[in-house]
Amino acid sequence: MQVDRIELHALLDRIPDADLIVTRKLLQALAMGWDVAPAGDEGDLTTQAAGDVEAAEAYFDAGGAGIPHREILKEFGLT
């Protein structure tokens, strides 16, 4: 299937304002070359995919800053 940018821009123009935040997050993930986990047989996200989506949302909600190393150590009781 051949898709061009004009078609994608037209689709973006049809997305409701309420869905623009999640659309931006998905486009950022694709633009950064993140591997998007496949859906299961029924079209539901696999456990891995759901975790990846949650991690991506947390990353972008934090302004792309990620979680400081000291916070990870604290979470696992290593400080």
N, C-alpha and C positions, 0 to 999 in steps of 0.2 A: 504494500500500500504506500503510495507516494503522498507525503504530506509536506506542504510548504508553510512558510512563516505567515503568509497572508491568511491562510485558513486558521492557523493557531491564534492569530490576533483577533480574528472574527469570533472565535470561540471564547476568548478572554472577555470580549466585550459583552457576551451574553451571560457571564457568571454573575449571580446576585451579589450585591455588596457584602452581605453577611458571610459569604463564602470566600471572600478575597484573601483573608488572612491565611487560611489553610492552603489555598491555591498558591500563594506566594511561597509558603514553606515547601510545598512539593516541587515547585519550579526551582527554588534554591538548591534543594537536594539533588535534583537532576543536573543542574548547571555545575555543581561541584563534583559531579561524577560518582556520587554515592550509588552503590548497588541497591536497587529496590527489590526487596524480597518478593517472591511470587505468592500469589494467593493459593489457597487450598483448592481441592477439587470442587467444593461447593461455592467457591467465590469468596469465602471468608478468609481473612488474613491468617496466615500461619502464626504460631506463637512467636517465632523469631521476627516475622514481619511486624506484628503488633508491638513488640519490644523496640524494634528499630524506629517505628513511627513515634512512639513515646519519647525515645531518646532524641530524635530529631526535633520534636516539638519543644522539649526542654532546652535543647541547645539554642534554638532560634528565639525562644521566649527569654533567654538570658542574654540576648543580643549577640549571639554567636561566640560568647566568651567561654563557654564550657564551664566545667566545675574545677575550682582550684585544687591542686594536688593535696594540700593540707586538709581539705574537706573530705576527700576520698579516704585518706588515712584515718581521719576522725570517725568516719562512718563505719569503718571496719575495726575500730578500737586499736589502731596502731600508732596513736600519738601519746 
